[in-house]
């Protein structure tokens, strides 16, 4: 059974304005090549983290730092970045549902897809599949769009109305309810956090179908040690973004869920077909900072888990402690 330990806890004070610390960013993602990107969605910019722990460049409407080159694009709450097959990048914006293509070699940015022109309600992630197509989750609109490598829409899953079917469905019958996160798996399938259905879904690209990996459609904190399809995830009906809010996938297609309102991280072990909690204390819901010396993942305080990132045997778990401070928990996988 896979186990985990806390390798590092990094405390970020956002009021100080330093987006990078100890070679990490608080909110960011790795691409296929291992490049590490910062997405400062509240400050409306993104950037590439260099080997020296400093930003090599940024993308924003205007320069962010005096000594960092900036590629000009009017980002509005950038949410995700991924690599296209030609070596350029694609980035999505929650604020205006626009996607941009970034060419770091030429230091250029150009429009890729205007979701607002087709009525998209808040673009989430932009995930590139093995054929170079880009999948975009429409958060509030309960849809998933597939764009060809040029940014042209070729497929839409969901009819725009909330719905759920725990059985296997074909693309035409698939329904979702507020999709907060989406990732590509190692086998090429697309994993979807169907958040207000309290479920994890998988888009089987080759079979043109959607199946449910975890969740019953109801909220709770149950199911650890058993079939993930019988598990429940946390809820706060008063929150704008109710349900689990973060998803990541490793090289074995194990799925990690940031169970935000249960203050824990859950792991779906695909080989054993079992779900379990791997980090966080569901009883202690304090928003105090964790001790930097803490090494037991089960005693961590994990309030407001945001978008997690898995890379090279590590799961990076950002949390917001208060409005102007947060922790980044670096978990290391043990075998």
DOMAR-530151 format. One record per residue: residue number from 0; residue in three letters; x negated, y negated, z negated of N, C-alpha, C in turn. Coordinates in steps of 0.02 Angstrom, whole numbers. Atoms other than C-alpha are relative to their C-alpha. Layout:
<nodes>
NUM,ALA,X,Y,Z,X,Y,Z,X,Y,Z
...
</nodes>
This chain:
<nodes>
0,UNK,-42,60,0,0,0,0,-44,-63,0
1,UNK,38,62,-3,-65,-173,44,11,-40,-64
2,UNK,-4,44,58,-104,-283,-105,-33,-67,16
3,UNK,22,68,-13,-149,-466,-120,-32,-30,-62
4,UNK,27,40,54,-254,-582,-225,-3,-73,20
5,UNK,7,72,-14,-265,-770,-241,-74,-14,11
6,UNK,70,16,-14,-427,-822,-157,-16,-72,-19
7,UNK,13,71,12,-408,-1009,-178,67,-37,-8
8,UNK,-56,46,7,-285,-1142,-235,-27,-71,10
9,UNK,23,67,-17,-308,-1315,-158,56,-49,-14
10,UNK,-51,50,18,-215,-1463,-230,-9,-62,44
11,UNK,0,59,-43,-170,-1604,-110,39,-57,-33
12,UNK,-34,60,22,-127,-1779,-166,11,-44,61
13,UNK,-14,33,-64,-40,-1857,-16,-9,-76,-4
14,UNK,9,72,7,-53,-2033,-87,-71,-21,16
15,UNK,69,16,-16,-241,-2025,-62,-13,-3,75
16,UNK,3,6,-72,-211,-2004,124,-48,46,35
17,UNK,48,-46,-31,-341,-1867,154,37,63,23
18,UNK,-39,-57,-23,-259,-1736,266,-38,67,-3
19,UNK,41,-60,1,-404,-1611,252,-38,5,-65
20,UNK,35,-9,63,-483,-1536,98,-28,71,-3
21,UNK,33,-65,7,-608,-1395,73,8,44,61
22,UNK,-6,-39,-62,-592,-1344,255,70,22,17
23,UNK,-69,-19,-11,-402,-1329,249,43,-62,10
24,UNK,-51,52,-1,-248,-1432,286,60,27,-39
25,UNK,-57,-23,40,-89,-1427,183,52,33,44
26,UNK,-52,-26,-44,28,-1396,329,-31,7,70
27,UNK,31,-8,-65,-42,-1319,488,2,72,24
28,UNK,-3,-66,-31,-64,-1170,602,-64,16,38
29,UNK,55,-24,-42,-199,-1065,687,29,23,67
30,UNK,-22,-27,-64,-186,-1025,872,-35,67,13
31,UNK,27,-66,-15,-238,-863,959,-76,2,-5
32,UNK,73,3,1,-419,-920,970,-29,-15,-69
33,UNK,23,15,67,-428,-962,785,-8,-74,-15
34,UNK,2,72,13,-420,-1151,804,54,-18,-52
35,UNK,-44,18,56,-339,-1233,653,25,-71,10
36,UNK,-31,64,-15,-217,-1376,679,38,-26,-61
37,UNK,-40,35,51,-144,-1502,556,62,-28,33
38,UNK,-61,33,-21,37,-1554,577,26,-42,-58
39,UNK,-23,46,52,77,-1707,472,68,-27,22
40,UNK,-65,17,-29,262,-1711,510,29,-63,-30
41,UNK,-26,61,31,305,-1848,386,-36,-63,25
42,UNK,39,57,-25,168,-1959,459,-3,-1,76
43,UNK,-10,-1,-72,208,-1912,639,-65,6,40
44,UNK,59,-14,-41,40,-1847,698,-22,72,-10
45,UNK,31,-65,7,-54,-1686,727,-73,-7,20
46,UNK,71,4,-16,-239,-1646,747,-34,67,-5
47,UNK,41,-61,2,-374,-1515,769,-52,-6,-55
48,UNK,50,-2,53,-479,-1469,618,-65,30,26
49,UNK,64,-24,-24,-663,-1451,661,-35,45,-50
50,UNK,38,-45,44,-791,-1331,588,-29,-36,-60
51,UNK,27,39,56,-854,-1471,477,53,-22,-49
52,UNK,-54,17,46,-684,-1487,394,30,-68,12
53,UNK,-28,64,-17,-646,-1652,479,40,6,65
54,UNK,-40,-1,-61,-521,-1692,615,-42,-20,61
55,UNK,37,15,-62,-594,-1687,792,38,-49,43
56,UNK,-43,46,-36,-446,-1777,871,70,3,-29
57,UNK,-70,1,21,-267,-1826,836,44,-14,60
58,UNK,-52,21,-48,-107,-1847,936,51,-39,-39
59,UNK,-47,43,35,3,-1992,884,16,-60,46
60,UNK,-18,58,-39,87,-2148,950,-55,-53,0
61,UNK,56,47,6,-64,-2249,891,-54,33,-42
62,UNK,54,-32,39,-234,-2208,814,16,5,-74
63,UNK,-14,-13,70,-222,-2132,641,-60,-18,-44
64,UNK,62,12,36,-403,-2143,584,-49,-36,46
65,UNK,44,41,-40,-533,-2267,644,-53,41,36
66,UNK,56,-37,-28,-668,-2136,677,21,65,34
67,UNK,-24,-61,-32,-557,-2000,755,35,-17,66
68,UNK,-33,14,-64,-511,-2003,942,74,20,-3
69,UNK,-72,-12,1,-323,-2012,970,27,7,71
70,UNK,-36,-10,-63,-220,-1943,1115,70,-28,-10
71,UNK,-62,38,12,-67,-2052,1137,62,40,20
72,UNK,-67,-28,-11,107,-1975,1121,43,-20,-59
73,UNK,-45,24,52,257,-2035,1023,31,58,-37
74,UNK,-25,-57,38,273,-1889,904,49,-23,-53
75,UNK,-50,13,52,424,-1883,789,13,64,-37
76,UNK,-3,-60,42,409,-1753,652,-24,61,39
77,UNK,26,-59,-35,294,-1631,745,5,62,-45
78,UNK,-15,-59,40,336,-1455,689,-44,60,14
79,UNK,37,-61,-17,230,-1326,781,-45,-13,59
80,UNK,46,4,-57,86,-1304,904,-23,70,18
81,UNK,22,-66,-23,35,-1154,1009,-40,-9,65
82,UNK,42,2,-59,-84,-1113,1151,37,27,60
83,UNK,-24,-25,-64,-25,-1099,1330,-55,41,33
84,UNK,48,-47,-28,-110,-970,1440,-55,-34,41
85,UNK,51,36,-39,-205,-1102,1540,-50,-37,-44
86,UNK,46,33,46,-296,-1163,1384,24,-66,-28
87,UNK,-29,60,29,-187,-1315,1353,45,20,-59
88,UNK,-41,-12,59,-73,-1333,1202,70,-27,11
89,UNK,-68,27,0,113,-1359,1178,20,-15,-72
90,UNK,-20,21,67,183,-1453,1028,73,-20,1
91,UNK,-71,16,5,364,-1472,971,12,-52,-53
92,UNK,-19,53,47,450,-1615,880,71,11,-24
93,UNK,-66,-7,30,595,-1596,760,41,-64,11
94,UNK,-36,64,1,639,-1781,768,38,-16,63
95,UNK,-34,17,-63,681,-1798,953,5,58,48
96,UNK,-6,-62,-40,674,-1618,1019,-39,-3,65
97,UNK,43,2,-58,537,-1661,1142,-62,44,-11
98,UNK,61,-39,1,390,-1547,1183,-52,-34,44
99,UNK,55,30,-37,220,-1608,1242,-53,52,17
100,UNK,58,-41,-18,78,-1523,1335,-63,-42,-16
101,UNK,61,34,21,-92,-1569,1261,-59,33,35
102,UNK,61,-25,-32,-253,-1551,1362,-60,-30,-36
103,UNK,56,28,40,-398,-1571,1239,-62,-13,43
104,UNK,60,10,-41,-531,-1555,1376,3,-67,36
105,UNK,-9,63,-36,-460,-1702,1473,22,-56,-47
106,UNK,-25,49,48,-399,-1790,1315,63,-34,27
107,UNK,-62,25,-29,-227,-1807,1395,60,35,-32
108,UNK,-63,-28,23,-48,-1779,1339,53,-18,52
109,UNK,-55,13,-47,104,-1762,1454,63,34,-25
110,UNK,-62,-33,20,288,-1720,1429,4,71,29
111,UNK,-9,-69,-22,329,-1534,1440,74,18,7
112,UNK,-72,-15,-1,515,-1522,1399,36,-50,-44
113,UNK,-40,48,38,646,-1648,1343,64,35,-23
114,UNK,-58,-34,26,767,-1553,1232,59,-46,-11
115,UNK,-55,47,12,867,-1709,1194,42,-9,63
116,UNK,-37,8,-63,916,-1718,1379,50,56,11
117,UNK,-47,-56,-9,1004,-1549,1365,40,11,-64
118,UNK,-41,-4,60,1084,-1582,1195,-29,42,-56
119,UNK,31,-40,53,960,-1487,1087,4,-37,-66
120,UNK,-6,29,66,990,-1517,902,-60,22,-43
121,UNK,59,-10,41,819,-1526,818,-41,62,21
122,UNK,45,-53,-20,683,-1423,901,-42,22,-60
123,UNK,43,-27,53,591,-1309,781,-68,18,28
124,UNK,65,-23,-25,443,-1203,837,0,7,75
125,UNK,9,-14,-72,373,-1182,1012,-50,57,5
126,UNK,40,-61,3,307,-1004,1024,-12,25,71
127,UNK,18,-23,-67,213,-946,1179,-6,76,1
128,UNK,3,-73,-5,240,-765,1231,-58,22,45
129,UNK,58,-26,-36,118,-652,1322,4,-14,75
130,UNK,-7,19,-71,186,-707,1493,-8,-75,10
131,UNK,8,72,-5,158,-890,1453,64,-39,-5
132,UNK,-64,35,10,342,-930,1425,3,-27,-72
133,UNK,-4,33,65,386,-1044,1279,70,8,-29
134,UNK,-64,-10,34,524,-999,1155,7,-55,-53
135,UNK,-12,56,45,601,-1143,1056,64,14,-39
136,UNK,-60,-8,41,721,-1125,909,33,-68,-12
137,UNK,-39,60,12,856,-1257,901,31,7,-70
138,UNK,-16,-12,70,877,-1276,713,75,-5,-13
139,UNK,-70,10,16,1049,-1350,688,47,28,53
140,UNK,-42,-23,-56,1114,-1297,859,7,75,4
141,UNK,-8,-73,4,1092,-1112,817,-15,35,67
142,UNK,19,-30,-64,1012,-1075,987,-75,12,3
143,UNK,70,-10,-17,848,-1008,1052,-6,-7,76
144,UNK,11,14,-70,784,-1071,1219,-65,33,23
145,UNK,61,-26,-32,660,-985,1335,-15,-46,59
146,UNK,22,43,-54,561,-1101,1449,-54,36,39
147,UNK,54,-31,-39,452,-1043,1592,-64,-40,-11
148,UNK,63,34,14,267,-1095,1592,-3,-73,23
149,UNK,-2,70,-22,313,-1259,1678,47,-43,-43
150,UNK,-47,36,42,442,-1307,1545,72,0,25
151,UNK,-68,-4,-27,597,-1260,1644,41,52,-40
152,UNK,-41,-48,37,739,-1177,1542,22,58,45
153,UNK,-20,-59,-39,771,-999,1602,48,46,-39
154,UNK,-42,-44,41,869,-921,1457,19,-35,-64
155,UNK,-21,25,66,971,-970,1305,34,56,-38
156,UNK,-32,-48,45,1017,-856,1160,41,-39,-51
157,UNK,-45,35,45,1166,-909,1054,44,-48,38
158,UNK,-48,43,-34,1319,-1010,1101,9,-68,-34
159,UNK,-5,64,35,1290,-1156,982,43,2,-62
160,UNK,-42,-8,59,1411,-1091,851,-32,50,-48
161,UNK,29,-47,48,1352,-1007,689,34,68,6
162,UNK,-27,-68,-2,1373,-818,692,-54,49,-21
163,UNK,48,-51,22,1291,-656,636,27,69,15
164,UNK,-16,-71,-10,1290,-473,684,-63,38,-21
165,UNK,59,-36,25,1174,-359,586,-20,58,45
166,UNK,16,-55,-45,1181,-228,723,-44,-25,58
167,UNK,37,19,-60,1075,-226,881,49,-29,51
168,UNK,-43,32,-50,1149,-345,1009,-42,-16,62
169,UNK,36,23,-59,1105,-389,1187,-5,-76,-2
170,UNK,12,72,1,1050,-565,1229,64,-40,4
171,UNK,-61,39,-11,1223,-621,1283,43,-4,-63
172,UNK,-43,-2,60,1302,-574,1115,-36,-27,-62
173,UNK,39,20,59,1164,-639,999,27,-66,-28
174,UNK,-22,60,35,1219,-769,870,-47,-12,-60
175,UNK,44,19,55,1120,-864,737,34,-55,-42
176,UNK,-27,53,43,1150,-987,595,-57,-40,-32
177,UNK,55,44,20,1019,-1126,575,-65,40,-4
178,UNK,63,-38,-8,849,-1059,628,-57,-45,-21
179,UNK,52,44,28,706,-1131,524,-70,18,24
180,UNK,68,-20,-18,556,-1032,587,2,56,51
181,UNK,4,-50,-52,500,-921,730,-73,11,17
182,UNK,70,-16,-14,337,-830,772,-4,57,52
183,UNK,15,-55,-45,261,-714,901,-34,56,-40
184,UNK,32,-57,32,216,-539,843,-56,28,42
185,UNK,58,-26,-36,60,-440,893,19,43,60
186,UNK,-23,-42,-56,162,-327,1009,37,-41,52
187,UNK,-31,43,-50,236,-477,1100,71,-20,-15
188,UNK,-69,18,16,408,-485,1019,1,-66,-39
189,UNK,-9,64,33,477,-645,943,41,12,-64
190,UNK,-32,-9,66,523,-649,757,33,-65,-21
191,UNK,-43,58,12,661,-766,701,24,1,-73
192,UNK,-28,7,67,705,-829,527,69,-31,6
193,UNK,-69,20,-8,894,-838,539,25,-22,-69
194,UNK,3,20,70,900,-942,383,67,-1,-36
195,UNK,-65,3,34,1083,-976,343,39,66,6
196,UNK,-24,-69,3,1117,-794,382,-42,41,-48
197,UNK,43,-34,48,981,-751,254,-28,64,29
198,UNK,21,-60,-36,904,-633,380,-62,-14,42
199,UNK,55,1,-48,751,-595,485,22,40,61
200,UNK,-21,-33,-62,790,-553,666,-62,8,46
201,UNK,54,-10,-48,678,-489,806,28,0,71
202,UNK,-18,0,-71,694,-530,992,-45,49,35
203,UNK,37,-50,-39,640,-376,1088,0,-23,72
204,UNK,3,31,-66,582,-458,1248,9,51,56
205,UNK,-3,-51,-53,565,-298,1349,68,31,6
206,UNK,-65,-33,-1,732,-224,1299,58,-50,6
207,UNK,-52,51,-3,828,-390,1307,53,8,-53
208,UNK,-48,-9,55,905,-365,1137,-27,-33,-63
209,UNK,18,30,65,905,-439,961,20,49,-55
210,UNK,-16,-45,55,896,-331,805,-16,-35,-66
211,UNK,10,28,67,901,-371,618,-50,44,-37
212,UNK,50,-36,38,746,-322,519,13,-2,-75
213,UNK,-12,8,72,799,-388,349,58,-47,-11
214,UNK,-54,44,19,948,-466,264,69,28,16
215,UNK,-68,-25,-7,1132,-429,243,48,-54,26
216,UNK,-43,56,-15,1198,-601,288,25,-37,-62
217,UNK,-20,31,63,1226,-642,104,-62,-19,-40
218,UNK,55,26,40,1119,-735,-22,-9,40,-64
219,UNK,15,-33,63,1034,-668,-179,-74,11,-7
220,UNK,70,-21,7,871,-591,-238,1,73,-20
221,UNK,-8,-71,12,888,-406,-219,-33,38,57
222,UNK,23,-44,-53,819,-259,-121,-72,19,-2
223,UNK,71,-17,2,635,-254,-169,-9,75,-12
224,UNK,14,-71,6,567,-78,-149,43,43,46
225,UNK,-45,-38,-43,700,-28,-23,2,-24,71
226,UNK,-10,18,-69,762,-46,154,9,-75,7
227,UNK,-6,72,-6,737,-228,206,69,-23,24
228,UNK,-66,20,-26,907,-229,293,52,-6,-55
229,UNK,-46,5,57,989,-214,121,-22,-56,-48
230,UNK,27,52,44,888,-358,46,40,-65,7
231,UNK,-30,67,-2,954,-530,2,-54,-52,-15
232,UNK,47,55,9,863,-698,3,35,-58,-34
233,UNK,-26,53,42,883,-855,-101,39,-54,37
234,UNK,-43,51,-28,1007,-995,-74,7,-59,-47
235,UNK,-22,60,36,1047,-1172,-126,49,-35,46
236,UNK,-52,25,-45,1211,-1222,-48,2,-76,3
237,UNK,2,73,-1,1179,-1404,-94,-57,-28,41
238,UNK,58,23,-38,1018,-1412,6,17,-5,74
239,UNK,-12,7,-72,1015,-1472,185,-24,62,37
240,UNK,28,-59,-31,904,-1326,233,7,59,-49
241,UNK,-15,-55,46,984,-1182,139,-31,65,26
242,UNK,26,-65,-20,907,-1009,139,-76,2,4
243,UNK,74,-5,-7,729,-945,168,-22,-46,56
244,UNK,19,54,-46,629,-1076,261,-65,13,37
245,UNK,66,-11,-30,464,-997,312,-11,73,18
246,UNK,11,-68,-27,407,-846,413,-70,4,29
247,UNK,64,-12,-34,241,-773,468,-6,75,13
248,UNK,7,-70,-22,183,-611,550,-75,16,6
249,UNK,71,-17,-4,16,-519,537,-14,46,60
250,UNK,22,-39,-57,-82,-409,658,32,69,4
251,UNK,-34,-65,2,17,-253,606,76,-9,6
252,UNK,-71,19,-6,186,-341,632,36,3,-67
253,UNK,-32,11,64,216,-351,445,25,-72,-2
254,UNK,-32,65,0,330,-499,412,-1,-29,-71
255,UNK,3,35,64,311,-627,272,52,-55,-1
256,UNK,-54,49,6,458,-732,213,-11,-44,-60
257,UNK,2,47,55,444,-889,110,71,-8,-27
258,UNK,-68,-1,30,597,-858,1,6,-60,-46
259,UNK,7,65,32,609,-1041,-47,38,-7,-65
260,UNK,-41,12,59,750,-1039,-173,-5,56,-52
261,UNK,20,-49,51,687,-882,-260,-72,-12,-23
262,UNK,68,20,20,513,-963,-274,-50,57,9
263,UNK,45,-57,-11,427,-808,-202,-14,8,74
264,UNK,14,-23,-68,346,-737,-47,16,75,3
265,UNK,-19,-70,-9,420,-572,14,-36,28,62
266,UNK,33,-33,-56,333,-448,129,43,58,25
267,UNK,-34,-56,-32,422,-332,251,-53,46,29
268,UNK,49,-49,-22,308,-181,270,31,41,55
269,UNK,-33,-32,-57,351,-119,444,-12,75,2
270,UNK,15,-72,-3,265,49,430,41,38,-51
271,UNK,-37,-34,53,349,94,265,74,-18,1
272,UNK,-68,26,-1,510,-2,306,25,-17,-70
273,UNK,-14,19,69,508,-78,132,-13,-75,-7
274,UNK,12,70,16,524,-257,69,-20,-5,-73
275,UNK,20,11,69,438,-319,-88,-26,-70,-8
276,UNK,28,65,16,383,-478,-174,-75,7,-10
277,UNK,72,-4,5,197,-511,-155,-31,-60,-36
278,UNK,26,59,34,180,-683,-236,57,-41,-27
279,UNK,-50,45,29,275,-801,-349,36,31,-59
280,UNK,-37,-19,60,369,-796,-513,71,-27,7
281,UNK,-69,21,-12,557,-800,-482,33,-25,-63
282,UNK,-29,22,63,590,-833,-666,-24,-71,-18
283,UNK,29,65,16,473,-981,-691,5,-46,61
284,UNK,-11,44,-57,538,-1115,-572,-24,-71,-13
285,UNK,31,65,13,430,-1255,-638,-34,-26,63
286,UNK,35,30,-57,357,-1376,-512,-68,-28,-21
287,UNK,66,21,21,195,-1399,-608,-52,32,46
288,UNK,54,-27,-41,31,-1375,-515,-27,65,-29
289,UNK,31,-62,23,-49,-1203,-524,-72,-14,-21
290,UNK,70,4,19,-215,-1182,-611,-44,22,58
291,UNK,43,-21,-55,-355,-1177,-482,-37,66,-13
292,UNK,34,-63,17,-424,-1026,-575,47,60,1
293,UNK,-48,-54,0,-265,-922,-559,-16,49,58
294,UNK,14,-50,-52,-296,-758,-464,55,52,6
295,UNK,-55,-48,-4,-137,-659,-498,57,-31,40
296,UNK,-52,31,-41,-14,-696,-357,70,2,-30
297,UNK,-67,-7,28,135,-639,-460,16,-51,-54
298,UNK,-13,52,51,114,-779,-588,1,-70,30
299,UNK,2,65,-32,108,-920,-460,67,-35,-4
300,UNK,-59,41,-7,231,-1063,-462,3,-23,73
301,UNK,-4,14,-71,293,-1082,-283,65,-38,17
302,UNK,-59,39,-18,421,-1222,-270,-4,-25,71
303,UNK,-5,31,-66,478,-1282,-100,-52,27,49
304,UNK,46,-30,-49,378,-1159,5,18,-28,68
305,UNK,-12,24,-68,358,-1235,176,-31,50,50
306,UNK,17,-47,-53,290,-1160,337,-67,34,-13
307,UNK,59,-39,14,165,-1021,304,-38,15,64
308,UNK,43,-16,-57,21,-971,417,-42,60,-18
309,UNK,43,-59,10,-62,-800,431,-57,-1,50
310,UNK,58,-4,-45,-238,-786,501,-56,39,-33
311,UNK,61,-36,19,-381,-661,484,3,26,-72
312,UNK,-6,-31,65,-318,-569,331,19,-47,-56
313,UNK,-19,49,51,-260,-726,241,70,-27,15
314,UNK,-65,32,-5,-87,-794,209,-4,-67,-36
315,UNK,3,68,27,-83,-983,184,70,-22,-17
316,UNK,-67,15,25,66,-1037,79,1,-72,-27
317,UNK,-6,69,26,100,-1226,64,63,-7,-43
318,UNK,-58,16,42,213,-1287,-75,-1,-75,-14
319,UNK,-6,70,21,277,-1460,-121,16,-1,-74
320,UNK,-12,3,71,261,-1495,-306,44,-60,-18
321,UNK,-41,60,5,329,-1673,-301,-5,-35,68
322,UNK,-1,33,-65,355,-1799,-161,-70,-17,26
323,UNK,66,23,-22,172,-1851,-157,-57,48,-17
324,UNK,52,-48,15,78,-1691,-202,24,71,16
325,UNK,-17,-69,-14,70,-1508,-156,-60,45,-7
326,UNK,53,-50,3,-30,-1348,-169,-2,38,66
327,UNK,7,-50,-52,-98,-1236,-33,-28,62,-34
328,UNK,21,-63,29,-108,-1057,-96,-31,43,56
329,UNK,33,-44,-49,-234,-950,0,-1,70,-28
330,UNK,-4,-70,22,-190,-766,-21,-44,43,46
331,UNK,43,-45,-39,-314,-632,35,28,71,-4
332,UNK,-27,-67,-4,-255,-462,92,-53,51,-22
333,UNK,43,-55,22,-330,-310,5,28,66,25
334,UNK,-23,-66,-22,-320,-130,64,-20,53,-49
</nodes>
